Amino acid sequence: MLTDTTIQAEQIRLRALRAMSPAKRLSMAVGWSQSVREMSRAGLRRQFPHFTETELHRHLSERLLGADLAMKVYGPLNAHG
């Protein structure tokens, strides 16, 4: 349950989600995931304006995948700047 809304509003939200087709719910989830990636990338760009695209991608990967998986997939951060 969301913590910033009333029980009644949460019930309406859940009914609306349940009424959607699986394809529509998947489409919404993909859109939310893309938004998270874009916001994370923008935050990194503001925090580290000197990063190259490669460095930005590597640091974003760590935020999204976690340090261990990003290290396994892309290698150490220092290899990217």
C-alpha positions in Angstrom: 0.0 0.0 0.0 1.1 3.5 -0.7 1.8 5.6 2.4 0.9 9.0 0.9 -2.7 8.3 0.1 -6.0 7.2 1.8 -7.2 3.6 1.9 -10.1 4.6 -0.4 -7.8 6.0 -3.0 -5.6 3.0 -2.8 -8.6 0.7 -3.4 -9.6 2.7 -6.4 -6.0 2.6 -7.8 -5.9 -1.2 -7.3 -9.3 -1.7 -9.0 -8.1 0.3 -11.9 -4.9 -1.7 -12.2 -6.7 -5.0 -12.0 -9.1 -3.9 -14.7 -6.2 -3.3 -17.1 -5.0 -6.0 -19.5 -1.7 -7.6 -18.7 -0.3 -5.9 -21.8 -1.4 -2.5 -20.5 0.1 -3.1 -17.1 3.4 -4.3 -18.7 3.4 -1.2 -20.9 3.0 1.0 -17.8 5.8 -0.8 -15.9 8.1 -0.4 -18.9 7.3 3.3 -19.0 8.0 3.7 -15.3 11.3 1.8 -15.6 12.3 4.1 -18.5 11.4 7.2 -16.4 13.6 5.9 -13.5 16.5 5.4 -15.9 16.1 8.9 -17.4 15.9 10.5 -14.0 18.9 8.6 -12.7 20.9 9.5 -15.7 20.0 13.2 -15.4 20.9 13.1 -11.7 24.3 11.6 -12.5 24.9 14.2 -15.3 24.1 17.0 -12.9 26.3 15.5 -10.2 29.2 14.7 -12.5 29.1 17.0 -15.5 32.6 16.0 -16.5 31.8 12.3 -17.0 32.1 10.9 -20.5 29.2 9.0 -22.0 31.1 5.7 -21.1 31.6 6.8 -17.5 28.0 8.0 -17.2 26.8 4.6 -18.5 29.0 2.7 -16.1 27.9 4.7 -13.1 24.2 4.4 -14.1 24.7 0.7 -14.4 25.9 0.5 -10.9 22.9 2.5 -9.7 20.4 0.3 -11.6 22.1 -3.1 -11.2 23.9 -2.8 -8.0 27.7 -2.7 -7.5 28.3 -6.5 -7.7 26.3 -7.1 -10.9 27.6 -4.0 -12.6 31.2 -5.1 -11.8 30.6 -8.5 -13.3 29.0 -7.1 -16.4 31.2 -4.0 -17.0 34.3 -4.4 -14.9 35.6 -2.0 -12.3 34.6 1.7 -12.3 38.2 2.9 -12.6 38.4 1.0 -16.0 35.8 3.5 -17.2 37.3 6.7 -15.9 
